[in-house]
Amino acid sequence: MSNITPQSGILDITPYQGGTAHVPGISNAVKLSSNENPFGPSDAAKEAFRKASFTLHRYPASDHAALRRAIAEHHGLDPERIICGNGSDEIIAFLCQAYAGPGDEVIHTEHGFGMYRISTLANGASPVEVRERERVTDVDAILAACNGATKLVFIANPNNPTGTMIGEGEIARLASGLPDHVLLVLDGAYAEYVEGYDGGSALVEARQNVVMTRTFSKLYGLGGLRIGWAYGPEHVISVLGRVRGPFNLSSAAQAAAEAAIRDTAWADKCRVDNARWRGWLAEALAEHGVPSDTSLANFILARFANQAEAEACDDHLKSEGLIVRRVAGYNLPNCLRITVGDEASCRRVAHAVGQFMATAR
Ligand SMILES: *Cc1c(COP(=O)(O)O)cnc(C)c1O
């Protein structure tokens, strides 16, 4: 036995499990388990990444000025109130490190993204899980769960893994109803997929208690490079800037992200394609007796009769070389989360689910 022990909370963490990437014995499996863009990043981003290879001996910009300017121009934001992270996961970690410690509570929703709980525990604070209403964020339940110890509220909108979202009026009602010592975090990892939705940036500008996080990992197809960012009130951005390491984003990541956000044609193509095949896939699964909530993101949460049926379908999909995500860890044992792939992948998934359902019930 050793007397060397970690800080409180650390041993309560169940390490994050990413989506499976391989099926043993199958070489051309399709990965639909991590909400990745099936088309990858824009050619402009790939070219910027290649060019960055010539200056890899230089340290990256520590202020991310060029990238923040590109983000600000694209979204019409103030670049001084943007902070970049090594993925938005790092921004979530900064927020917990800066605002939550032992004795504090951090709220996330019943089927909320797993990193909220992990980062909360990593800083010795207590995660508080608030129930949803039929897999949709429940503003009244969150407000009722707040108390003097609450420091942060995390909402993903649209949420992962449910794909559902709440309207801007509901978010504003949540922001204005919170006690004045609580910071609301709007995780907009999938905001780019929602036509006309600003991810909450107008609310950030109107208030002092809201911060929005975003990522280049989903629509922009740059998950492998780890680039996220946040937009917040000056007081929050200033605090996060103090815990951020100076070289948290590589030069290649900064260059690729800047090129990616300037290539609006590629982003538009991916958004339109996703919406089209998401609708097609949801309908095809429903015809096979597998319903899903209307998803606003790049995945569908397929609901089965029970856990055994969901797992049996997952096994069948794997045998067909199709990798989707089990979400029992998100309190959704009877569901499978399926990323919207390209047309061929969507057709293969629908066909395989149909085959399975023809024999399942
Ligand atoms: C994928 C995802 C992220 C993580 O994004 P990174 O920028 O790759 O760290 C954050 N929040 C939600 C809800 C996600 O689904």
Ligand as a Chemical Component Dictionary entry (heavy atoms), coordinates in Angstrom:
data_LIG
# 
_chem_comp.id                   LIG 
_chem_comp.type                 NON-POLYMER 
_chem_comp.pdbx_formal_charge   0 
_chem_comp.three_letter_code    LIG 
# 
loop_
_chem_comp_atom.comp_id 
_chem_comp_atom.atom_id 
_chem_comp_atom.alt_atom_id 
_chem_comp_atom.type_symbol 
_chem_comp_atom.charge 
_chem_comp_atom.model_Cartn_x 
_chem_comp_atom.model_Cartn_y 
_chem_comp_atom.model_Cartn_z 
_chem_comp_atom.pdbx_ordinal 
LIG C1 C1 C 0 -17.587 16.871 -29.189 1  
LIG C2 C2 C 0 -18.066 17.744 -28.083 2  
LIG C3 C3 C 0 -17.211 18.646 -27.438 3  
LIG C4 C4 C 0 -15.729 18.502 -27.526 4  
LIG O1 O1 O 0 -15.188 19.175 -28.513 5  
LIG P1 P1 P 0 -13.605 19.307 -28.650 6  
LIG O2 O2 O 0 -13.510 20.721 -29.140 7  
LIG O3 O3 O 0 -13.202 18.286 -29.647 8  
LIG O4 O4 O 0 -12.942 19.142 -27.333 9  
LIG C5 C5 C 0 -17.724 19.490 -26.480 10 
LIG N1 N1 N 0 -19.039 19.443 -26.147 11 
LIG C6 C6 C 0 -19.875 18.584 -26.733 12 
LIG C7 C7 C 0 -21.290 18.582 -26.311 13 
LIG C8 C8 C 0 -19.420 17.706 -27.701 14 
LIG O5 O5 O 0 -20.253 16.798 -28.225 15 
# 
loop_
_chem_comp_bond.comp_id 
_chem_comp_bond.atom_id_1 
_chem_comp_bond.atom_id_2 
_chem_comp_bond.value_order 
_chem_comp_bond.pdbx_ordinal 
LIG C1 C2 SING 1  
LIG C2 C3 SING 2  
LIG C2 C8 DOUB 3  
LIG C3 C4 SING 4  
LIG C3 C5 DOUB 5  
LIG C4 O1 SING 6  
LIG O1 P1 SING 7  
LIG P1 O2 DOUB 8  
LIG P1 O3 SING 9  
LIG P1 O4 SING 10 
LIG C5 N1 SING 11 
LIG N1 C6 DOUB 12 
LIG C6 C7 SING 13 
LIG C6 C8 SING 14 
LIG C8 O5 SING 15 
# 
